[in-house]
Amino acid sequence: MIKIIPLAVVSLFFIHLQAGGLHAATLVTASQQKPVENVFLSIENSSTSTTGVVAQNATRPSPLNAVINTQGQTFSIAEATLLKTVVFRLPPTVTIRDIVLETEVELIFYKLENADSTEPTQEITRFSWMMPATLAANDYLYFDLETPFSLAAEQQYGIVFAFKETRLNQSLNLMAGTTYTGGDRISYVVNADGSGWLTPAQGKSNGSLSLHLVAIPEPGSVALLLGAALPLALLGLRHRGRFHRSL
């Protein structure tokens, strides 16, 4: 009996293969190229800001009694979509410490009440990656989600960048963005006892993070890619059948 796999399932599987491509799905990709395709939210870097903001894990108290003080961004979208890639940017002038290379980081996703809210109503999920072996100023950091997930229209979300281990002077500047009315740059603070909270990072007057969100390809694009891949797959099956018959 031949079992037929729905096209949608095949398409999503193919997208995952395309996204995984030449690098592991758990590796952050650093590139000088800005994302341009399937971008549904773009908070561009500010032309007047070159210092960025700090995402750090440190054993020094900043703020008082905190061992983790990282950065994130809240946002909302007009139409529901499947999020595939999150892209942050490093500023033109940045110090790259060895301690941030080839270390594990994560993005934590929250739901919030509205654009002014800093209290998460729910942690949705978190994904982990390994940082690359090299980074450079102006790099775009591509966080490809191994499993795309759905974002609802008009729902307020928060994304926080964090190092998974608390290590002294483990910090990395992220590029600041232009003023964004749909959300706020936020800090994620964790105390030594493990308690944590989200808080506004200097307020909306100080802008946001440079952030780009990328959706999975449109159905038409997927169909085109799938159409190009299927003949190769069928050819492989034909050769395999001939091989077995020759045994």
C-alpha positions as CSV (number, residue, x, y, z in Angstrom):
1,M,0.0,0.0,0.0
2,I,1.4,3.4,-1.0
3,K,1.0,6.1,1.6
4,I,0.6,9.6,0.2
5,I,2.2,12.4,2.2
6,P,0.3,15.7,2.1
7,L,2.0,18.4,0.1
8,A,2.0,20.8,3.0
9,V,4.0,18.3,5.1
10,V,6.5,17.7,2.3
11,S,6.8,21.4,1.8
12,L,7.6,22.1,5.4
13,F,10.1,19.3,5.5
14,F,11.8,20.7,2.4
15,I,11.9,24.2,3.9
16,H,13.7,22.7,6.9
17,L,16.2,21.0,4.7
18,Q,16.8,24.2,2.7
19,A,17.2,26.3,5.9
20,G,19.5,23.7,7.5
21,G,21.6,23.7,4.3
22,L,25.3,23.8,4.8
23,H,25.3,24.7,8.5
24,A,23.8,23.0,11.6
25,A,20.4,24.3,12.6
26,T,21.8,25.1,16.1
27,L,24.6,27.4,14.8
28,V,24.2,31.2,14.7
29,T,25.1,32.4,11.2
30,A,27.0,35.7,11.1
31,S,26.8,37.6,7.8
32,Q,27.5,41.2,6.5
33,Q,24.3,40.9,4.4
34,K,21.0,42.3,5.6
35,P,18.0,40.0,5.2
36,V,15.8,41.1,2.3
37,E,13.5,38.2,1.5
38,N,10.3,37.3,3.5
39,V,11.0,40.0,6.1
40,F,7.8,40.9,7.8
41,L,9.1,43.1,10.6
42,S,12.2,45.3,10.3
43,I,13.5,47.7,13.0
44,E,16.5,49.2,11.2
45,N,19.6,50.4,12.9
46,S,19.8,54.1,13.9
47,S,22.1,56.2,11.9
48,T,23.0,58.2,15.1
49,S,23.7,55.2,17.3
50,T,27.0,53.3,17.1
51,T,27.3,52.0,20.6
52,G,24.4,49.5,20.6
53,V,23.1,47.9,23.8
54,V,24.6,45.2,26.0
55,A,23.4,41.6,26.3
56,Q,25.5,40.2,29.0
57,N,25.9,37.6,31.7
58,A,28.1,38.9,34.5
59,T,28.8,38.2,38.1
60,R,28.9,41.9,38.9
61,P,25.8,43.5,40.4
62,S,24.2,45.4,37.6
63,P,21.5,46.1,38.7
64,L,21.9,45.4,42.4
65,N,22.1,41.6,43.1
66,A,21.6,40.7,39.5
67,V,23.8,38.0,37.9
68,I,22.1,38.2,34.4
69,N,21.2,41.3,32.6
70,T,20.4,40.8,29.0
71,Q,18.5,42.7,26.3
72,G,15.4,42.1,24.2
73,Q,12.7,43.7,22.1
74,T,8.9,43.6,22.2
75,F,6.8,43.8,19.0
76,S,3.5,43.0,17.4
77,I,2.5,42.2,13.8
78,A,-0.6,43.0,11.8
79,E,-1.0,39.5,10.2
80,A,-0.4,36.1,11.6
81,T,2.6,34.4,10.2
82,L,5.2,31.6,10.7
83,L,8.4,32.9,12.2
84,K,11.5,31.2,10.7
85,T,14.5,33.5,11.5
86,V,15.3,36.2,14.0
87,V,18.1,38.6,13.0
88,F,20.0,41.0,15.3
89,R,22.9,43.2,14.3
90,L,26.3,44.1,15.8
91,P,27.2,47.8,15.8
92,P,30.0,49.4,13.6
93,T,32.2,49.6,16.7
94,V,32.1,46.5,18.9
95,T,34.4,44.6,21.2
96,I,34.4,40.9,20.4
97,R,35.6,38.9,23.4
98,D,36.7,35.3,23.0
99,I,34.3,34.4,25.8
100,V,31.3,35.1,23.6
101,L,32.5,32.9,20.7
102,E,31.5,29.3,20.4
103,T,29.4,29.5,23.5
104,E,25.7,28.6,23.9
105,V,23.1,31.3,23.7
106,E,19.3,31.3,23.6
107,L,16.3,33.4,22.5
108,I,13.4,33.4,24.9
109,F,10.0,34.3,23.6
110,Y,7.2,35.8,25.7
111,K,3.6,37.0,25.3
112,L,2.8,40.4,26.8
113,E,-0.4,42.3,27.3
114,N,0.3,45.4,25.1
115,A,3.1,47.6,23.7
116,D,3.6,49.3,27.1
117,S,3.6,46.1,29.1
118,T,6.8,44.6,30.6
119,E,5.2,41.8,32.6
120,P,5.1,38.6,30.5
121,T,1.8,36.8,30.6
122,Q,3.4,33.6,29.3
123,E,6.8,32.3,28.2
124,I,6.1,30.7,24.8
125,T,9.3,28.9,24.1
126,R,13.0,29.2,23.9
127,F,15.6,28.0,21.4
128,S,19.3,27.4,21.8
129,W,22.2,28.0,19.5
130,M,26.0,28.0,19.4
131,M,27.7,31.2,18.6
132,P,30.1,31.1,15.6
133,A,33.9,30.9,16.0
134,T,34.3,34.5,14.5
135,L,32.3,37.7,14.6
136,A,32.9,41.1,13.1
137,A,31.6,44.6,13.4
138,N,28.3,45.2,11.4
139,D,27.6,41.4,11.3
140,Y,24.0,40.4,11.1
141,L,23.3,37.5,13.5
142,Y,20.9,35.0,11.9
143,F,19.0,32.8,14.4
144,D,17.3,30.2,12.3
145,L,14.6,28.4,14.2
146,E,14.8,24.6,13.8
147,T,11.0,24.5,14.1
148,P,9.1,27.5,12.8
149,F,6.1,28.6,15.0
150,S,3.1,30.7,14.5
151,L,2.8,34.3,15.6
152,A,-0.7,35.7,16.0
153,A,-1.9,39.0,14.6
154,E,-2.1,41.9,17.1
155,Q,-0.5,39.9,19.9
156,Q,2.4,41.6,21.8
157,Y,5.5,39.5,21.9
158,G,8.9,39.8,23.5
159,I,12.2,38.3,22.4
160,V,15.2,38.2,24.8
161,F,18.8,37.4,23.8
162,A,20.7,35.6,26.6
163,F,23.9,33.6,27.2
164,K,23.0,30.3,28.9
165,E,25.9,30.4,31.3
166,T,26.8,33.1,33.8
167,R,30.4,34.0,33.2
168,L,32.4,37.1,34.2
169,N,32.6,39.8,31.5
170,Q,30.5,37.7,29.0
171,S,29.0,40.6,27.1
172,L,28.1,41.6,23.6
173,N,26.9,44.9,22.2
174,L,23.8,44.7,19.9
175,M,23.0,47.5,17.5
176,A,20.3,49.9,18.6
177,G,17.4,50.6,16.3
178,T,15.3,53.6,15.3
179,T,12.3,54.6,17.4
180,Y,9.7,51.8,17.2
181,T,6.1,52.6,18.4
182,G,5.0,48.9,18.3
183,G,7.1,47.8,21.2
184,D,10.0,48.6,23.6
185,R,13.6,47.6,24.1
186,I,13.6,45.6,27.3
187,S,16.0,44.1,29.8
188,Y,15.7,40.6,31.2
189,V,17.1,40.6,34.8
190,V,17.8,37.5,36.9
191,N,18.8,37.6,40.6
192,A,21.2,35.3,42.3
193,D,18.3,33.4,43.8
194,G,16.9,32.6,40.3
195,S,14.0,35.1,40.3
196,G,13.7,37.2,37.2
197,W,11.7,39.9,35.5
198,L,11.4,42.0,32.4
199,T,11.9,45.7,32.7
200,P,12.0,48.7,30.2
201,A,15.6,49.3,29.0
202,Q,15.9,53.1,29.4
203,G,12.4,53.7,28.0
204,K,11.1,54.2,24.4
205,S,12.9,57.5,24.1
206,N,16.2,55.6,23.7
207,G,14.9,53.6,20.7
208,S,14.9,49.8,20.3
209,L,17.0,47.0,19.1
210,S,17.9,46.6,15.4
211,L,15.7,43.6,14.7
212,H,14.5,41.7,11.6
213,L,12.0,38.9,11.6
214,V,11.8,36.5,8.6
215,A,8.9,34.3,7.7
216,I,9.0,30.9,5.9
217,P,8.8,31.3,2.1
218,E,5.4,32.1,0.5
219,P,3.5,29.0,-0.7
220,G,4.3,29.9,-4.3
221,S,8.0,30.0,-3.6
222,V,7.8,26.7,-1.8
223,A,6.0,25.1,-4.6
224,L,8.6,26.3,-7.1
225,L,11.4,25.0,-4.9
226,L,9.6,21.7,-4.4
227,G,8.9,21.4,-8.1
228,A,12.6,21.7,-8.8
229,A,13.5,19.1,-6.2
230,L,10.9,16.4,-7.0
231,P,12.4,15.4,-10.4
232,L,15.8,14.9,-8.7
233,A,14.2,12.8,-6.0
234,L,12.2,10.7,-8.5
235,L,15.4,10.2,-10.6
236,G,17.1,9.0,-7.4
237,L,14.3,6.5,-6.8
238,R,14.5,5.2,-10.4
239,H,18.2,4.6,-10.1
240,R,17.7,2.9,-6.8
241,G,15.1,0.6,-8.3
242,R,17.4,-0.3,-11.2
243,F,20.2,-1.1,-8.7
244,H,18.0,-3.5,-6.7
245,R,16.8,-5.2,-9.9
246,S,20.4,-5.8,-11.0
247,L,21.2,-7.6,-7.7
